[in-house]
């Protein structure tokens, strides 16, 4: 009887732990199931592929090695940049949760049509979340026009 109770207790604890670890509850800046991959990207804005980032309001997708699981959206906002992860911050990743830029003014989650303002990352009116897209830090050298994104 005592041995059976111990086995049942251990199994219950393991099942509960697994559900907690794999749940899709909220964290501070994303859902807990958000992929956590290293980000290490260097962009030379002198190159034609990245030239758009020399102009305020322009953006590009970055799908290079070490740019996360689905890539990045990099936006020029005045003298600064916004670097967004393309995974939706508010729902667990699946085939329809890769963020897209729409009409050059917003970021869209195709799964539930939640939208964020492209330049700021703020949720638009009626968004299904108050979480902004996950952003990453960067360093920009104005002299060489090298943008380094890391996490």
HELIX and SHEET records of a PDB file:
HELIX    1   1 UNK A    2  UNK A   21  1                                  20    
HELIX    2   2 UNK A   48  UNK A   54  5                                   7    
SHEET    1   A 3 UNK A  40  UNK A  44  0                                        
SHEET    2   A 3 UNK A 146  UNK A 150 -1                                        
SHEET    3   A 3 UNK A 137  UNK A 141 -1                                        
SHEET    1   B 3 UNK A  59  UNK A  62  0                                        
SHEET    2   B 3 UNK A  72  UNK A  77 -1                                        
SHEET    3   B 3 UNK A  80  UNK A  85 -1                                        
SHEET    1   C 3 UNK A  99  UNK A 102  0                                        
SHEET    2   C 3 UNK A 106  UNK A 109 -1                                        
SHEET    3   C 3 UNK A 114  UNK A 117 -1                                        
END                                                                             
